Amino acid sequence: MITEGSNTFAAMPTRTWLRDPSDRFIGESFALVISSDGSRPWTFVEGTSLSIAEERNAFIPKIPAALVQPIRKPCPSQISTTSQ
């Protein structure tokens, strides 16, 4: 966690599992977590939406350069549950 001005920031790794009758998919990303007073409430922003600087800067306070954001895999991994 990093505090800059009145905002506290954290990056939290996330994993999403999706399943259908024959396959499972796992997507890995992160959530940027922000508090404007260092306490409650916290705002969670899914990390994929932060990849375009113009969009990120339009609705999120300046993200500190010292905040290390987890490396995001570009697409979900597919785990086949059917034998070949």
C-alpha positions, 0 to 999 in steps of 0.5 A: 500500500502506498499513500500519496496526498489523501489517497491510499493505493494498493494493487491486488492480484485477481483470478477469475474462473469460468466453466462450461460443460467441456472446458474451464478458463482461468483469467488473471489480472489485478484490481487497483484499490483506492481509499480517499481517506486511508480507511473506508470506503475502498474502491476496487477497479479491475486492472484490465480497464487501466491499460489505456492511459487516457481512460485511466487518467480520466477517472482515477487519481494519479497513480503513484509511480512507486506502486508496483502493479502485478503483471497481467496475462493478456488472455485467459488460459484454457484448461481442457477437461476432455481427454484427447 
